[in-house]
Amino acid sequence: MRRPELSRESPHVLGSCFTFGVGTGPKPLPPPPPGKPSHSRRRSLGSWLSGKSQDNNTAEVNPLSEGTPEDKLVSELNKLDLEADAASSSADSSRNAGGKAADKASSAAAAPPLRLHRRRWSFGRHQVAPQPDGTALEPGSPADDFLVASSDISVSSSRSSPQAAAAAAAAAARHRAEQLTPPQQQQQQQQGQQSAGAPTPSTPQQQRGPGYRRLWHSITSVRKGDPLPLHGGPGPSSDVTVESLVKATQRLKPGQPVMDAVQEGLHRLDSRAVAALLKELAKNGLPHRAAELFDWLRSLPPDHALARLADLYTYTTIISQCGGHQQLRRALELMAEMRSRGIEANIHTYSALMSVCVKCNECELALDVFQQLLSEGCTPNLVVYNILIDIHGKSGQWAKAVEVLGMLQAQGCTPEPRTYNTIISACAKAGQPDAARGVYERMLADGVQPTGTTYTSLISAYGKAGQVEEAVRIYQDMAARGCERNVITFGSLISAAERGGRCDIALRLWEEMRREGCRPNVVTFNGLLGACAQAGMWAKAAEVFDAMQASGCRPDAVTFSVLISAYERGGQWRRCLQAFERMQQQGFRPDACVYNAVLDALLGSGLVSAQAKAAQLAAAAHRQGHLRLTALSAYDSSATAYTPGAALMVVLRWLAELREAPPAAAMPLAFAAAAAGTRLGAPPQPVTLLLTRGKHCRGDHSFAPVQQALAACLASFSAPVATDLRGQGLLLHADALTLTAWLATPGAAALLSPLAAAGVAPGGAGPAVPPVLSAALLADDVAADMQCSKAFAAVLEFEAAHVVNSAALTGSPRAAALRQRLASDIVVLSHTLGVQEETALDAVQLCDWALSSGVAMEAGLAPLYAAAMLLLCARRTGEEAQLLSNEVALTQLTGLPLSTVLEAEAHLSAALGGEPGAVSALRVLQLYLERLGCTLLALEKCQLLEVMALSAVDLVRKAALSPALAGFRPSVVAAACLLSARERLGLAPAWPRTLQSMTAYTPAAEGALKQCLEVMQLLGIGRTA
């Protein structure tokens, strides 16, 4: 059977049953096919859905009891016409015109406004929009515009009559008249018709049910394989769905009301569908649109058609959405509004409100809500119990969380894995790994399969308790049960290894992740870096960071913080500063932890330029609010500083601010007391500074070394400040009057000189200093490192060739006396003849080497040998002219002519193998100070460094003349003297990391430096003030 072509020229075909022509009359209809009765009228959509005719006196509808199923389906679909109600009503009235003119007028007046059906049926190239489900069109709506635009359309059908077409035209004219009638008059007319006994239109649910069932029976009556005249079916449905309303809302312009997109569709949804719409709007990033829609619904008057949508389901949905935006007050207000409207809350409403309370950290309020639902007879479900467990977990009440598990099982609820996981997590947060293990075993006994979250929480519990081995056992149990290990599991175990100080386990897990193809995330890399930092493996930390970048994982602020900490602990101040600069370049703002590490690394280097950079960074951190002095009262302050370097910078700034602005009550009395030399009987008023670790400190930092360094520094300059350990902090306190008076002394100026040298002293004290550029600082330090390292290598080579045997010097009283006599004569000759002190101490070192080498020297000729050794060392430094020009003084001191002194010089040179000369500890100390950048200009600017350098020189002078220290290498003696001088001033670390890197001397390890320090302490040199 050939399918008819769908065109305007074939009006008898179903595909063109509607012919559009503006301003033309209906076309003549061909006669009906044989055996097919013609329709005198078509049923309206409302009568088709309700199964009743609008005219009780006329029943001319052909049920299409004859014909093929396809014809039957076509007939049923033809009845779903846009203006069938009006056409049918008009046709009935025209056929019963005799004696029913009044009925026709009243019927036209009482005709309801045009409505739209839920579907849009497609006929050929045209679409016909059926009537709505009992929803009147509002003027100005898109559907209303369509109907008005279609009012002049003439309708003809192969199955309709000219009378029906005329009635449809009349209905369209009547609709235009209604458009010109004010809405108030239409409402009054409708109310009047209802009071007069006009039939009430059926509800949408009553209209949809029978009609759709009849359509379905018509559809199923089509035989398989038979073609349909509707292009293969009724076409896609245009039902209003939640998805379509969401898309319409997404297309709205900013500021356009949400009702422009959803108002028409709301008439076709029930409250559960609207609740789903609210959820989908929130899921698609439009929570404000969901709130706007619901607020419009709840603002409607009770008699509005859409007021019914603000019910239990929509209220519960909006309450649950309040938690994501911390809108607890709004949730409570909505709950009160529900009660005032008589909407009874159910268990889902209460669970949603409890969840909002938990998300807003109002756990006590959540418990009150739980008690309220119990008092109202609601039976808690598993969701409520899970929230209750979460509440106890956040409150730290892990025991109550375990009790809830018994409560829900007693009620008959079956716990899910999430229930057990939440309890285990609560035990882990409370530091109860054994309780978490008990819940895990109970989970297995109840037949619930553990998940990856279960094992991750257990591993975290043991990791926080420092039980790394138990965490590894849980991990092995997880693998044995075949549970998939993911990046979270590995990250948790690596974090446990970090806390337990087991860097080896963390690195093995990293290798295992690589083998299994599990890609680490930023948390995993941060744990690895932290483990390397704890172990002091800065090189491995650098390797992990490089691997992180190679894998495409972007570092975060924690990454740089941990990496900086690893470099700081490894003494790599240059890498630490580079990581700090890179952190800022990538847009991360350093916090107090980062500044503590960087400042400690810079000051720990011992470099003068690094100290200036640290002072400037400390000032920048103060401006950013990280190391700022927080005033607790007029006399009390606090700051976040827990490393020795950061603590020193904070204390110096605290003292500098007190010097610039002393307490109002202390200033006049302090100057009066200083002038009179007494306290004038004033009561003591303490001023305090509390140093704390802050909230975000990572790692365990003890304040004991900080207290030791600060106490030594303050005592060296006679500062009247005491230090006490107080709980998790360090308290500095002093009397306000005494401290204010001391701040005016030269000792205070010397202590605060690092701030003035860097140009960051409060109040602008000191000359202007340009900022220290990191690039220039690093470049200069690299050059100085290369030069000084080369010189130190030469020192070590010379020391290896000129080893002094201490037993030969102190083995007998005679040898010890001869050494003491020679050292004294060398010092006297150098002072008298104007020879530099370094040359004199070189001669003492040469004396020790000559005596340990077995060179025979008589005690009576000690001045002669002293002069000969001094002349040998002077020739190496170019000072021999100073000695030879003072022949008279030299002859008087030695009692021998100059020629004899020259003969003794030649004898000693030959006895020492023709390599006379020596390198004293003072010359090595000068090399150390040069490496630190302690030039004369730097010492003039910073009195603190000057005091340190002079103290170290004084210690070297004493140590060089001591026979007990003659057996140590000069480089070791110089290192011990510098360390002691810095330790006396409270400069931490006492042995700068820069010099430790250059010399490889470590005071903590068993070695020559530690032994030398012990001997110096026994001799009373160095550590005693």
Secondary structure, DSSP 8 states (H G I E B T S, - for coil): ------STT-TTSGGG-S---BT----------TT----S----HHHHHHT--S-TT--------SS-HHHHHHHHHHT--TTHHHHHHHHHHHHT-TT-HHHHHHHHHH----EE-S--EEETTEEE--EEEEEE--TT-HHHHHHHHTTTB----TTS-HHHHHHHHHHHHHHHHHHTS-HHHHHHHHHHHHHTT------HHHHHHHHHHHHHHHHHTS-TT---TTTTSS-------HHHHHHHHHT--TT--THHHHHHHHTT--HHHHHHHHHHHHHTT-HHHHHHHHHHHHTS-TTSTTGGGSSHHHHHHHHHHTGGGT-HHHHHHHHHHHHHTT----HHHHHHHHHHHHHTT-HHHHHHHHHHHHHTT----HHHHHHHHHHHHHTT-HHHHHHHHHHHHHHT----HHHHHHHHHHHHHTT-HHHHHHHHHHHHHTT----HHHHHHHHHHHHHTT-HHHHHHHHHHHHHTT----HHHHHHHHHHHHHTT-HHHHHHHHHHHHHHT----HHHHHHHHHHHHHTT-HHHHHHHHHHHHHTT----HHHHHHHHHHHHHTT-HHHHHHHHHHHHHTT----HHHHHHHHHHHHHT--HHHHHHHHHHHHHHHHHTSS--EESSSSEEEEE--SHHHHHHHHHHHHHHHHHS--TTTHHHHHHHHHHTS-TT----EEEEEEE--SS--S---SHHHHHHHHHHHHHTT---EEEEETTEEEEEEEHHHHHHHTTSHHHHHHTHHHHHHT--GGG-S-------HHHHHHHHHHHHHHHHHHHHHHHHHHHHS---HHHHHSSHHHHHHHHHHHHHHHHHHHHHT--HHHHHHHHHHHHHHHHTT----GGGHHHHHHHHHHHHHHHHT-HHHHHTTHHHHHHHHSS-HHHHHHHHHHHHHHTTT------HHHHHHHHHHHHT--HHHHHH-HHHHHHHHHHHHHHHHHHT-GGGTTS-HHHHHHHHHHHHHHHTT-SSSS-HHHHHHH---SSSSSHHHHHHHHHHHHT-SS--
